[in-house]
Amino acid sequence: MIIVGGGAAGMMTAIFAAENYKVTLLEKNEKLGKKLFITGKGRCNLTNACDEETFLKNVMSNPKFLYSAIYSLNSEQVMKYFTDWGLSIKTERGNRVFPTSDHSSDVIRTLEREMERRGVKVRLNTKVSRILTVSSESSEKVTGVRLATGEELYADVVVLATGGVSYSGTGASGECVTMLEKLGIDVRPFQPSLVPFESDLSICKPLMGLSLKNVEVSFYRASKPKKPVYQEFGEMLFTHFGVSGPIILSASGKLQKYFGTDRKPKEELYLLIDWKPALDRDQLDGRVLREFDQAKNKNLQNVMETLLPKAAVPYVLAQAGLHTEEKVHEVTQEERRKLVETLKGFRLPILGVRGFDEAIISAGGISVKEIDPKTMELKKLSGLRVAGEMIDCDALTGGFNLQIAWCTAYLAAQ
């Protein structure tokens, strides 16, 4: 067996395949696991300790395709394998599983040791330029690969695990997906996913670095403003270009279909920030009224700092039609109601998503209709299998995307 790609899916495929095959793993970089090294901010959230149904609910694209994969190798089994291979792990909030050391390098070393123990041959700095095939009357079969040097390697089975196109600095370029497309395989265009949003610079840039905890964001299409397309509670962050943070990244995974290949929204989108989700409008109005009653002669800026981060006050007041220097006793009941509405729904336009170099993963890839879900073999190309991010399956943050890599690799290795 030849495996192309030395990332998470490629190394895991090699480990399991070595039980039945003589395995050679080809990696174009100078070392293995370059993207795995930066996963989870360098900590490597290697899976999520949830049951199979919860996993499938967190998969955004084609969850049904992964049914066989997740029931063949679930997160509990992944955790046991890593533990048996000598990696100490821990489970944190949201069932996120990490190495106890908080070092992704320990995950990579564990996989490397296991490959070495099982006799996997690893060739670094080795780039594949072509997939070799032979045609018959009834089908087309893969026979091996041609390297950029011109050398040809032959095998009964070839597994492609070259990932998507996010974080190009790790070598991700999608060239193997392009090769498959030239061989007549249906490929969905790659899109950035789990990625920050671009928004109004006049608001976001001055608030750059402001982190909000325990807020609720709701995303709306302007054509249907009564029902949010996505809603989430948690933590977010203002950046020099827009918004980011955990709930924003999850939203980008949910909202992929609303963006074109130019990374711009296909229709007008906006988000509303609820600064005080624990209070309903009447309760929040009561809270604002108490603050106002205790400081009738103060400026609004001073009083609002008891309710909001100082930097955010001018922008919330402006959206409510009020001014920072306005005296509290000058605020009418109607203006106070408008202020409460703004606190419960501070509006920001969604102008686009950031590019692949800021995306945790790339959505899109090889259409699942082209792949046998029980073996990961391409239906049109006998002997060619795929694993990991190059398949058109992606999930939310929390270890789910690496779990896709592990379980599809397990099937590709059989």
Contacts in CASP RR format, 6 or more apart in sequence:
PFRMAT RR
TARGET T0000
AUTHOR 0000-0000-0000
METHOD contacts of the structure
MODEL  1
MIIVGGGAAGMMTAIFAAENYKVTLLEKNEKLGKKLFITGKGRCNLTNAC
DEETFLKNVMSNPKFLYSAIYSLNSEQVMKYFTDWGLSIKTERGNRVFPT
SDHSSDVIRTLEREMERRGVKVRLNTKVSRILTVSSESSEKVTGVRLATG
EELYADVVVLATGGVSYSGTGASGECVTMLEKLGIDVRPFQPSLVPFESD
LSICKPLMGLSLKNVEVSFYRASKPKKPVYQEFGEMLFTHFGVSGPIILS
ASGKLQKYFGTDRKPKEELYLLIDWKPALDRDQLDGRVLREFDQAKNKNL
QNVMETLLPKAAVPYVLAQAGLHTEEKVHEVTQEERRKLVETLKGFRLPI
LGVRGFDEAIISAGGISVKEIDPKTMELKKLSGLRVAGEMIDCDALTGGF
NLQIAWCTAYLAAQ
1 17 0 8 1.000
1 21 0 8 1.000
1 22 0 8 1.000
1 23 0 8 1.000
1 24 0 8 1.000
1 155 0 8 1.000
1 156 0 8 1.000
1 157 0 8 1.000
1 158 0 8 1.000
1 159 0 8 1.000
2 23 0 8 1.000
2 24 0 8 1.000
2 25 0 8 1.000
2 26 0 8 1.000
2 144 0 8 1.000
2 145 0 8 1.000
2 153 0 8 1.000
2 155 0 8 1.000
2 157 0 8 1.000
2 158 0 8 1.000
2 159 0 8 1.000
3 10 0 8 1.000
3 13 0 8 1.000
3 14 0 8 1.000
3 17 0 8 1.000
3 23 0 8 1.000
3 24 0 8 1.000
3 25 0 8 1.000
3 26 0 8 1.000
3 158 0 8 1.000
3 159 0 8 1.000
3 161 0 8 1.000
4 26 0 8 1.000
4 128 0 8 1.000
4 145 0 8 1.000
4 158 0 8 1.000
4 159 0 8 1.000
4 160 0 8 1.000
4 161 0 8 1.000
4 162 0 8 1.000
4 176 0 8 1.000
5 25 0 8 1.000
5 26 0 8 1.000
5 27 0 8 1.000
5 28 0 8 1.000
5 160 0 8 1.000
5 161 0 8 1.000
5 162 0 8 1.000
5 163 0 8 1.000
6 25 0 8 1.000
6 26 0 8 1.000
6 27 0 8 1.000
6 29 0 8 1.000
6 32 0 8 1.000
6 33 0 8 1.000
6 161 0 8 1.000
7 27 0 8 1.000
7 32 0 8 1.000
7 33 0 8 1.000
7 34 0 8 1.000
7 35 0 8 1.000
7 36 0 8 1.000
7 161 0 8 1.000
7 163 0 8 1.000
8 33 0 8 1.000
8 35 0 8 1.000
8 36 0 8 1.000
8 39 0 8 1.000
8 111 0 8 1.000
8 388 0 8 1.000
8 402 0 8 1.000
8 405 0 8 1.000
8 406 0 8 1.000
8 409 0 8 1.000
9 161 0 8 1.000
9 163 0 8 1.000
9 387 0 8 1.000
9 388 0 8 1.000
9 389 0 8 1.000
9 405 0 8 1.000
9 406 0 8 1.000
9 408 0 8 1.000
9 409 0 8 1.000
9 412 0 8 1.000
10 25 0 8 1.000
10 159 0 8 1.000
10 161 0 8 1.000
10 387 0 8 1.000
10 409 0 8 1.000
11 25 0 8 1.000
11 32 0 8 1.000
11 33 0 8 1.000
11 108 0 8 1.000
11 111 0 8 1.000
11 112 0 8 1.000
11 115 0 8 1.000
12 111 0 8 1.000
12 387 0 8 1.000
12 405 0 8 1.000
12 406 0 8 1.000
12 409 0 8 1.000
12 410 0 8 1.000
12 413 0 8 1.000
13 159 0 8 1.000
13 161 0 8 1.000
13 387 0 8 1.000
13 409 0 8 1.000
13 410 0 8 1.000
13 412 0 8 1.000
13 413 0 8 1.000
14 23 0 8 1.000
14 25 0 8 1.000
14 115 0 8 1.000
14 118 0 8 1.000
14 120 0 8 1.000
14 413 0 8 1.000
15 111 0 8 1.000
15 114 0 8 1.000
15 115 0 8 1.000
15 118 0 8 1.000
15 120 0 8 1.000
15 413 0 8 1.000
16 409 0 8 1.000
16 410 0 8 1.000
16 413 0 8 1.000
16 414 0 8 1.000
17 23 0 8 1.000
17 159 0 8 1.000
17 412 0 8 1.000
17 413 0 8 1.000
18 115 0 8 1.000
18 118 0 8 1.000
18 119 0 8 1.000
18 120 0 8 1.000
19 118 0 8 1.000
19 413 0 8 1.000
20 413 0 8 1.000
20 414 0 8 1.000
21 156 0 8 1.000
21 157 0 8 1.000
23 118 0 8 1.000
23 119 0 8 1.000
23 120 0 8 1.000
23 121 0 8 1.000
24 120 0 8 1.000
24 121 0 8 1.000
24 122 0 8 1.000
24 123 0 8 1.000
24 153 0 8 1.000
24 155 0 8 1.000
25 115 0 8 1.000
25 120 0 8 1.000
25 121 0 8 1.000
25 122 0 8 1.000
25 123 0 8 1.000
26 123 0 8 1.000
26 126 0 8 1.000
26 128 0 8 1.000
26 145 0 8 1.000
26 147 0 8 1.000
26 153 0 8 1.000
27 122 0 8 1.000
27 123 0 8 1.000
27 124 0 8 1.000
27 125 0 8 1.000
27 126 0 8 1.000
28 125 0 8 1.000
28 126 0 8 1.000
28 127 0 8 1.000
28 128 0 8 1.000
28 171 0 8 1.000
29 124 0 8 1.000
29 125 0 8 1.000
29 170 0 8 1.000
29 171 0 8 1.000
30 124 0 8 1.000
30 125 0 8 1.000
31 124 0 8 1.000
32 108 0 8 1.000
32 111 0 8 1.000
32 112 0 8 1.000
32 122 0 8 1.000
32 124 0 8 1.000
33 108 0 8 1.000
33 170 0 8 1.000
34 169 0 8 1.000
34 170 0 8 1.000
34 171 0 8 1.000
35 163 0 8 1.000
35 166 0 8 1.000
35 167 0 8 1.000
35 170 0 8 1.000
35 171 0 8 1.000
35 172 0 8 1.000
36 44 0 8 1.000
36 104 0 8 1.000
36 107 0 8 1.000
36 108 0 8 1.000
37 104 0 8 1.000
37 105 0 8 1.000
37 108 0 8 1.000
37 170 0 8 1.000
38 104 0 8 1.000
38 167 0 8 1.000
38 170 0 8 1.000
39 45 0 8 1.000
39 104 0 8 1.000
39 402 0 8 1.000
40 104 0 8 1.000
42 102 0 8 1.000
42 103 0 8 1.000
42 104 0 8 1.000
43 98 0 8 1.000
43 99 0 8 1.000
43 102 0 8 1.000
43 103 0 8 1.000
43 104 0 8 1.000
44 98 0 8 1.000
44 99 0 8 1.000
44 103 0 8 1.000
44 104 0 8 1.000
44 106 0 8 1.000
44 107 0 8 1.000
44 402 0 8 1.000
45 96 0 8 1.000
45 97 0 8 1.000
45 98 0 8 1.000
45 397 0 8 1.000
45 398 0 8 1.000
45 399 0 8 1.000
45 402 0 8 1.000
46 78 0 8 1.000
46 82 0 8 1.000
46 89 0 8 1.000
46 97 0 8 1.000
46 98 0 8 1.000
46 99 0 8 1.000
46 107 0 8 1.000
46 399 0 8 1.000
46 402 0 8 1.000
47 75 0 8 1.000
47 78 0 8 1.000
47 79 0 8 1.000
47 97 0 8 1.000
47 399 0 8 1.000
47 402 0 8 1.000
47 403 0 8 1.000
47 406 0 8 1.000
48 54 0 8 1.000
48 55 0 8 1.000
48 58 0 8 1.000
48 75 0 8 1.000
48 94 0 8 1.000
48 95 0 8 1.000
48 96 0 8 1.000
48 97 0 8 1.000
48 398 0 8 1.000
48 399 0 8 1.000
48 400 0 8 1.000
48 403 0 8 1.000
49 75 0 8 1.000
49 76 0 8 1.000
49 79 0 8 1.000
49 91 0 8 1.000
49 95 0 8 1.000
49 96 0 8 1.000
49 97 0 8 1.000
50 58 0 8 1.000
50 75 0 8 1.000
50 95 0 8 1.000
51 74 0 8 1.000
52 70 0 8 1.000
52 71 0 8 1.000
52 74 0 8 1.000
55 70 0 8 1.000
55 74 0 8 1.000
55 75 0 8 1.000
55 395 0 8 1.000
55 400 0 8 1.000
55 403 0 8 1.000
56 63 0 8 1.000
56 64 0 8 1.000
56 66 0 8 1.000
56 67 0 8 1.000
56 70 0 8 1.000
57 63 0 8 1.000
58 395 0 8 1.000
58 396 0 8 1.000
58 398 0 8 1.000
58 400 0 8 1.000
59 66 0 8 1.000
59 393 0 8 1.000
59 394 0 8 1.000
59 395 0 8 1.000
59 400 0 8 1.000
59 404 0 8 1.000
60 193 0 8 1.000
60 253 0 8 1.000
60 254 0 8 1.000
60 256 0 8 1.000
60 363 0 8 1.000
60 394 0 8 1.000
60 395 0 8 1.000
60 396 0 8 1.000
61 256 0 8 1.000
61 363 0 8 1.000
61 364 0 8 1.000
61 392 0 8 1.000
61 393 0 8 1.000
61 394 0 8 1.000
62 368 0 8 1.000
62 392 0 8 1.000
62 393 0 8 1.000
63 393 0 8 1.000
65 368 0 8 1.000
65 371 0 8 1.000
65 373 0 8 1.000
65 391 0 8 1.000
65 393 0 8 1.000
66 373 0 8 1.000
66 393 0 8 1.000
66 404 0 8 1.000
66 407 0 8 1.000
66 408 0 8 1.000
67 373 0 8 1.000
68 373 0 8 1.000
68 374 0 8 1.000
68 411 0 8 1.000
69 373 0 8 1.000
69 376 0 8 1.000
69 404 0 8 1.000
69 407 0 8 1.000
69 408 0 8 1.000
69 410 0 8 1.000
69 411 0 8 1.000
70 403 0 8 1.000
70 407 0 8 1.000
72 407 0 8 1.000
72 410 0 8 1.000
72 411 0 8 1.000
73 406 0 8 1.000
73 407 0 8 1.000
73 410 0 8 1.000
73 411 0 8 1.000
74 407 0 8 1.000
75 97 0 8 1.000
75 403 0 8 1.000
78 403 0 8 1.000
78 406 0 8 1.000
78 407 0 8 1.000
79 89 0 8 1.000
79 97 0 8 1.000
82 89 0 8 1.000
82 107 0 8 1.000
82 110 0 8 1.000
83 89 0 8 1.000
85 110 0 8 1.000
85 111 0 8 1.000
85 113 0 8 1.000
85 114 0 8 1.000
86 110 0 8 1.000
87 99 0 8 1.000
87 106 0 8 1.000
87 107 0 8 1.000
87 110 0 8 1.000
88 99 0 8 1.000
88 100 0 8 1.000
88 101 0 8 1.000
89 97 0 8 1.000
89 98 0 8 1.000
89 99 0 8 1.000
89 100 0 8 1.000
90 97 0 8 1.000
90 98 0 8 1.000
90 99 0 8 1.000
90 100 0 8 1.000
91 97 0 8 1.000
91 98 0 8 1.000
92 98 0 8 1.000
94 398 0 8 1.000
95 398 0 8 1.000
96 398 0 8 1.000
96 399 0 8 1.000
97 399 0 8 1.000
99 106 0 8 1.000
99 107 0 8 1.000
115 122 0 8 1.000
126 147 0 8 1.000
127 147 0 8 1.000
127 148 0 8 1.000
128 145 0 8 1.000
128 146 0 8 1.000
128 147 0 8 1.000
128 148 0 8 1.000
128 176 0 8 1.000
129 146 0 8 1.000
129 147 0 8 1.000
129 148 0 8 1.000
129 150 0 8 1.000
130 145 0 8 1.000
130 146 0 8 1.000
130 179 0 8 1.000
131 142 0 8 1.000
131 144 0 8 1.000
131 145 0 8 1.000
131 146 0 8 1.000
131 158 0 8 1.000
131 160 0 8 1.000
131 176 0 8 1.000
131 179 0 8 1.000
131 180 0 8 1.000
131 183 0 8 1.000
131 384 0 8 1.000
132 142 0 8 1.000
132 143 0 8 1.000
132 144 0 8 1.000
132 145 0 8 1.000
132 146 0 8 1.000
132 152 0 8 1.000
132 154 0 8 1.000
133 140 0 8 1.000
133 141 0 8 1.000
133 142 0 8 1.000
133 143 0 8 1.000
133 183 0 8 1.000
133 381 0 8 1.000
134 140 0 8 1.000
134 141 0 8 1.000
134 143 0 8 1.000
135 141 0 8 1.000
139 380 0 8 1.000
139 382 0 8 1.000
140 183 0 8 1.000
140 380 0 8 1.000
140 381 0 8 1.000
140 382 0 8 1.000
141 381 0 8 1.000
141 382 0 8 1.000
141 383 0 8 1.000
142 157 0 8 1.000
142 158 0 8 1.000
142 381 0 8 1.000
142 382 0 8 1.000
142 383 0 8 1.000
142 384 0 8 1.000
143 154 0 8 1.000
143 155 0 8 1.000
144 152 0 8 1.000
144 153 0 8 1.000
144 154 0 8 1.000
144 155 0 8 1.000
144 158 0 8 1.000
145 152 0 8 1.000
145 153 0 8 1.000
145 158 0 8 1.000
146 152 0 8 1.000
146 153 0 8 1.000
147 153 0 8 1.000
156 383 0 8 1.000
157 383 0 8 1.000
157 384 0 8 1.000
157 385 0 8 1.000
158 383 0 8 1.000
158 384 0 8 1.000
158 385 0 8 1.000
159 376 0 8 1.000
159 384 0 8 1.000
159 385 0 8 1.000
159 386 0 8 1.000
159 387 0 8 1.000
159 412 0 8 1.000
159 413 0 8 1.000
160 176 0 8 1.000
160 180 0 8 1.000
160 384 0 8 1.000
160 385 0 8 1.000
160 386 0 8 1.000
160 387 0 8 1.000
160 390 0 8 1.000
161 386 0 8 1.000
161 387 0 8 1.000
161 388 0 8 1.000
161 390 0 8 1.000
161 405 0 8 1.000
161 409 0 8 1.000
161 412 0 8 1.000
162 172 0 8 1.000
162 174 0 8 1.000
162 175 0 8 1.000
162 176 0 8 1.000
162 177 0 8 1.000
162 390 0 8 1.000
163 172 0 8 1.000
163 174 0 8 1.000
163 362 0 8 1.000
163 388 0 8 1.000
163 389 0 8 1.000
163 390 0 8 1.000
164 172 0 8 1.000
164 174 0 8 1.000
164 177 0 8 1.000
164 190 0 8 1.000
164 361 0 8 1.000
164 362 0 8 1.000
164 365 0 8 1.000
164 389 0 8 1.000
164 390 0 8 1.000
165 172 0 8 1.000
165 173 0 8 1.000
165 174 0 8 1.000
165 190 0 8 1.000
165 356 0 8 1.000
165 362 0 8 1.000
166 172 0 8 1.000
166 192 0 8 1.000
166 193 0 8 1.000
166 356 0 8 1.000
166 357 0 8 1.000
166 359 0 8 1.000
166 360 0 8 1.000
166 361 0 8 1.000
166 362 0 8 1.000
167 356 0 8 1.000
167 357 0 8 1.000
167 359 0 8 1.000
168 356 0 8 1.000
168 357 0 8 1.000
169 357 0 8 1.000
172 356 0 8 1.000
172 362 0 8 1.000
174 190 0 8 1.000
174 390 0 8 1.000
176 390 0 8 1.000
177 187 0 8 1.000
177 190 0 8 1.000
177 365 0 8 1.000
177 366 0 8 1.000
177 390 0 8 1.000
178 187 0 8 1.000
180 187 0 8 1.000
180 366 0 8 1.000
180 378 0 8 1.000
181 187 0 8 1.000
183 380 0 8 1.000
183 381 0 8 1.000
184 380 0 8 1.000
185 366 0 8 1.000
185 367 0 8 1.000
185 370 0 8 1.000
185 378 0 8 1.000
185 380 0 8 1.000
185 381 0 8 1.000
186 366 0 8 1.000
186 367 0 8 1.000
186 369 0 8 1.000
186 370 0 8 1.000
187 364 0 8 1.000
187 365 0 8 1.000
187 366 0 8 1.000
187 367 0 8 1.000
188 363 0 8 1.000
188 364 0 8 1.000
188 365 0 8 1.000
188 366 0 8 1.000
188 367 0 8 1.000
188 392 0 8 1.000
189 261 0 8 1.000
189 364 0 8 1.000
189 365 0 8 1.000
190 356 0 8 1.000
190 362 0 8 1.000
190 363 0 8 1.000
190 364 0 8 1.000
190 365 0 8 1.000
191 256 0 8 1.000
191 259 0 8 1.000
191 260 0 8 1.000
191 261 0 8 1.000
191 263 0 8 1.000
191 362 0 8 1.000
191 363 0 8 1.000
191 364 0 8 1.000
192 252 0 8 1.000
192 263 0 8 1.000
192 353 0 8 1.000
192 354 0 8 1.000
192 355 0 8 1.000
192 356 0 8 1.000
192 358 0 8 1.000
192 359 0 8 1.000
192 362 0 8 1.000
192 363 0 8 1.000
193 252 0 8 1.000
193 253 0 8 1.000
193 256 0 8 1.000
193 359 0 8 1.000
193 360 0 8 1.000
193 361 0 8 1.000
193 362 0 8 1.000
193 363 0 8 1.000
193 394 0 8 1.000
194 249 0 8 1.000
194 250 0 8 1.000
194 252 0 8 1.000
194 253 0 8 1.000
194 359 0 8 1.000
194 360 0 8 1.000
194 361 0 8 1.000
194 394 0 8 1.000
194 396 0 8 1.000
194 397 0 8 1.000
194 401 0 8 1.000
195 249 0 8 1.000
195 252 0 8 1.000
195 353 0 8 1.000
195 354 0 8 1.000
195 355 0 8 1.000
195 358 0 8 1.000
195 359 0 8 1.000
195 360 0 8 1.000
196 239 0 8 1.000
196 241 0 8 1.000
196 242 0 8 1.000
196 243 0 8 1.000
196 244 0 8 1.000
196 245 0 8 1.000
196 248 0 8 1.000
196 249 0 8 1.000
196 252 0 8 1.000
196 353 0 8 1.000
196 354 0 8 1.000
196 358 0 8 1.000
197 242 0 8 1.000
197 243 0 8 1.000
197 244 0 8 1.000
197 248 0 8 1.000
197 251 0 8 1.000
197 252 0 8 1.000
197 271 0 8 1.000
197 350 0 8 1.000
197 351 0 8 1.000
197 352 0 8 1.000
197 353 0 8 1.000
197 354 0 8 1.000
198 241 0 8 1.000
198 242 0 8 1.000
198 350 0 8 1.000
198 351 0 8 1.000
198 352 0 8 1.000
198 353 0 8 1.000
198 354 0 8 1.000
199 241 0 8 1.000
199 242 0 8 1.000
199 243 0 8 1.000
199 271 0 8 1.000
199 348 0 8 1.000
199 349 0 8 1.000
199 350 0 8 1.000
199 351 0 8 1.000
200 242 0 8 1.000
200 348 0 8 1.000
200 349 0 8 1.000
200 351 0 8 1.000
201 240 0 8 1.000
201 241 0 8 1.000
201 242 0 8 1.000
203 315 0 8 1.000
203 348 0 8 1.000
204 238 0 8 1.000
204 239 0 8 1.000
204 240 0 8 1.000
204 241 0 8 1.000
204 242 0 8 1.000
204 243 0 8 1.000
204 348 0 8 1.000
205 240 0 8 1.000
205 241 0 8 1.000
205 242 0 8 1.000
206 311 0 8 1.000
206 315 0 8 1.000
207 238 0 8 1.000
207 311 0 8 1.000
207 312 0 8 1.000
207 315 0 8 1.000
208 238 0 8 1.000
208 239 0 8 1.000
208 240 0 8 1.000
209 237 0 8 1.000
209 238 0 8 1.000
209 239 0 8 1.000
210 237 0 8 1.000
210 238 0 8 1.000
210 309 0 8 1.000
210 311 0 8 1.000
210 312 0 8 1.000
211 235 0 8 1.000
211 236 0 8 1.000
211 237 0 8 1.000
211 238 0 8 1.000
212 235 0 8 1.000
212 236 0 8 1.000
212 237 0 8 1.000
212 238 0 8 1.000
212 273 0 8 1.000
212 275 0 8 1.000
212 309 0 8 1.000
213 234 0 8 1.000
213 235 0 8 1.000
214 233 0 8 1.000
214 234 0 8 1.000
214 235 0 8 1.000
214 277 0 8 1.000
214 278 0 8 1.000
215 233 0 8 1.000
215 234 0 8 1.000
215 235 0 8 1.000
215 236 0 8 1.000
215 273 0 8 1.000
215 274 0 8 1.000
215 275 0 8 1.000
215 277 0 8 1.000
216 231 0 8 1.000
216 232 0 8 1.000
216 233 0 8 1.000
216 234 0 8 1.000
216 273 0 8 1.000
216 274 0 8 1.000
216 277 0 8 1.000
217 231 0 8 1.000
217 232 0 8 1.000
217 236 0 8 1.000
217 247 0 8 1.000
217 248 0 8 1.000
217 251 0 8 1.000
217 271 0 8 1.000
217 272 0 8 1.000
217 273 0 8 1.000
217 274 0 8 1.000
218 228 0 8 1.000
218 230 0 8 1.000
218 231 0 8 1.000
218 271 0 8 1.000
218 272 0 8 1.000
218 274 0 8 1.000
218 345 0 8 1.000
219 228 0 8 1.000
219 229 0 8 1.000
219 230 0 8 1.000
219 231 0 8 1.000
219 251 0 8 1.000
219 255 0 8 1.000
219 269 0 8 1.000
219 270 0 8 1.000
219 271 0 8 1.000
219 350 0 8 1.000
220 227 0 8 1.000
220 228 0 8 1.000
220 229 0 8 1.000
220 269 0 8 1.000
220 270 0 8 1.000
220 271 0 8 1.000
220 272 0 8 1.000
221 229 0 8 1.000
221 258 0 8 1.000
221 267 0 8 1.000
221 268 0 8 1.000
221 269 0 8 1.000
222 267 0 8 1.000
222 268 0 8 1.000
222 269 0 8 1.000
222 270 0 8 1.000
223 267 0 8 1.000
223 268 0 8 1.000
229 254 0 8 1.000
229 255 0 8 1.000
229 258 0 8 1.000
230 251 0 8 1.000
230 254 0 8 1.000
230 255 0 8 1.000
232 247 0 8 1.000
232 250 0 8 1.000
232 251 0 8 1.000
233 247 0 8 1.000
233 277 0 8 1.000
234 246 0 8 1.000
234 247 0 8 1.000
235 245 0 8 1.000
235 246 0 8 1.000
235 247 0 8 1.000
236 243 0 8 1.000
236 244 0 8 1.000
236 245 0 8 1.000
236 246 0 8 1.000
236 247 0 8 1.000
236 248 0 8 1.000
236 273 0 8 1.000
237 243 0 8 1.000
237 244 0 8 1.000
237 245 0 8 1.000
237 248 0 8 1.000
241 354 0 8 1.000
242 348 0 8 1.000
243 271 0 8 1.000
243 348 0 8 1.000
246 397 0 8 1.000
249 360 0 8 1.000
249 397 0 8 1.000
250 396 0 8 1.000
250 397 0 8 1.000
251 271 0 8 1.000
252 353 0 8 1.000
253 363 0 8 1.000
253 394 0 8 1.000
253 396 0 8 1.000
254 396 0 8 1.000
255 269 0 8 1.000
256 363 0 8 1.000
258 265 0 8 1.000
258 266 0 8 1.000
258 267 0 8 1.000
258 269 0 8 1.000
259 265 0 8 1.000
259 266 0 8 1.000
259 352 0 8 1.000
259 353 0 8 1.000
260 266 0 8 1.000
263 352 0 8 1.000
263 353 0 8 1.000
263 354 0 8 1.000
263 355 0 8 1.000
264 351 0 8 1.000
264 352 0 8 1.000
265 350 0 8 1.000
265 351 0 8 1.000
265 352 0 8 1.000
268 349 0 8 1.000
269 349 0 8 1.000
269 350 0 8 1.000
270 347 0 8 1.000
270 348 0 8 1.000
270 349 0 8 1.000
270 350 0 8 1.000
271 347 0 8 1.000
271 348 0 8 1.000
271 350 0 8 1.000
272 344 0 8 1.000
272 345 0 8 1.000
272 346 0 8 1.000
272 347 0 8 1.000
272 348 0 8 1.000
273 345 0 8 1.000
273 346 0 8 1.000
273 348 0 8 1.000
274 343 0 8 1.000
274 344 0 8 1.000
274 345 0 8 1.000
274 346 0 8 1.000
275 307 0 8 1.000
275 308 0 8 1.000
275 312 0 8 1.000
275 316 0 8 1.000
275 343 0 8 1.000
275 344 0 8 1.000
275 345 0 8 1.000
275 346 0 8 1.000
276 284 0 8 1.000
276 287 0 8 1.000
276 307 0 8 1.000
276 343 0 8 1.000
276 344 0 8 1.000
279 287 0 8 1.000
281 340 0 8 1.000
281 341 0 8 1.000
281 344 0 8 1.000
284 340 0 8 1.000
284 343 0 8 1.000
284 344 0 8 1.000
285 336 0 8 1.000
285 337 0 8 1.000
285 340 0 8 1.000
287 307 0 8 1.000
288 307 0 8 1.000
288 336 0 8 1.000
288 339 0 8 1.000
288 340 0 8 1.000
288 343 0 8 1.000
289 336 0 8 1.000
291 303 0 8 1.000
291 306 0 8 1.000
291 307 0 8 1.000
292 303 0 8 1.000
292 328 0 8 1.000
292 329 0 8 1.000
292 331 0 8 1.000
292 336 0 8 1.000
295 302 0 8 1.000
295 303 0 8 1.000
295 328 0 8 1.000
296 327 0 8 1.000
296 328 0 8 1.000
296 329 0 8 1.000
297 327 0 8 1.000
297 328 0 8 1.000
297 329 0 8 1.000
298 327 0 8 1.000
298 328 0 8 1.000
299 324 0 8 1.000
299 325 0 8 1.000
299 326 0 8 1.000
299 327 0 8 1.000
299 328 0 8 1.000
300 313 0 8 1.000
300 317 0 8 1.000
300 322 0 8 1.000
300 323 0 8 1.000
300 324 0 8 1.000
300 325 0 8 1.000
300 326 0 8 1.000
300 327 0 8 1.000
300 328 0 8 1.000
300 331 0 8 1.000
301 313 0 8 1.000
301 314 0 8 1.000
301 317 0 8 1.000
301 324 0 8 1.000
301 325 0 8 1.000
303 328 0 8 1.000
304 313 0 8 1.000
304 316 0 8 1.000
304 317 0 8 1.000
305 313 0 8 1.000
307 343 0 8 1.000
308 316 0 8 1.000
308 343 0 8 1.000
313 324 0 8 1.000
314 324 0 8 1.000
315 346 0 8 1.000
316 339 0 8 1.000
316 342 0 8 1.000
316 343 0 8 1.000
316 346 0 8 1.000
317 323 0 8 1.000
317 324 0 8 1.000
317 339 0 8 1.000
319 342 0 8 1.000
319 346 0 8 1.000
319 347 0 8 1.000
320 335 0 8 1.000
320 338 0 8 1.000
320 339 0 8 1.000
320 341 0 8 1.000
320 342 0 8 1.000
321 335 0 8 1.000
321 338 0 8 1.000
322 331 0 8 1.000
322 335 0 8 1.000
322 338 0 8 1.000
322 339 0 8 1.000
331 339 0 8 1.000
353 359 0 8 1.000
356 362 0 8 1.000
360 397 0 8 1.000
360 401 0 8 1.000
361 389 0 8 1.000
361 394 0 8 1.000
361 401 0 8 1.000
362 389 0 8 1.000
362 394 0 8 1.000
363 392 0 8 1.000
363 394 0 8 1.000
364 392 0 8 1.000
364 394 0 8 1.000
365 390 0 8 1.000
365 391 0 8 1.000
365 392 0 8 1.000
366 378 0 8 1.000
366 386 0 8 1.000
366 390 0 8 1.000
366 391 0 8 1.000
366 392 0 8 1.000
367 392 0 8 1.000
368 391 0 8 1.000
368 392 0 8 1.000
368 393 0 8 1.000
370 378 0 8 1.000
370 379 0 8 1.000
370 380 0 8 1.000
371 377 0 8 1.000
371 378 0 8 1.000
371 379 0 8 1.000
371 386 0 8 1.000
371 391 0 8 1.000
372 378 0 8 1.000
372 379 0 8 1.000
374 411 0 8 1.000
375 385 0 8 1.000
375 411 0 8 1.000
375 412 0 8 1.000
375 414 0 8 1.000
376 385 0 8 1.000
376 386 0 8 1.000
376 387 0 8 1.000
376 391 0 8 1.000
376 408 0 8 1.000
376 411 0 8 1.000
376 412 0 8 1.000
377 383 0 8 1.000
377 384 0 8 1.000
377 385 0 8 1.000
377 412 0 8 1.000
378 384 0 8 1.000
378 385 0 8 1.000
378 386 0 8 1.000
385 412 0 8 1.000
386 408 0 8 1.000
386 412 0 8 1.000
387 405 0 8 1.000
387 408 0 8 1.000
387 409 0 8 1.000
387 411 0 8 1.000
387 412 0 8 1.000
388 404 0 8 1.000
388 405 0 8 1.000
388 408 0 8 1.000
388 409 0 8 1.000
389 401 0 8 1.000
389 404 0 8 1.000
389 405 0 8 1.000
391 404 0 8 1.000
391 408 0 8 1.000
393 404 0 8 1.000
393 408 0 8 1.000
394 401 0 8 1.000
394 404 0 8 1.000
395 401 0 8 1.000
395 403 0 8 1.000
395 404 0 8 1.000
END
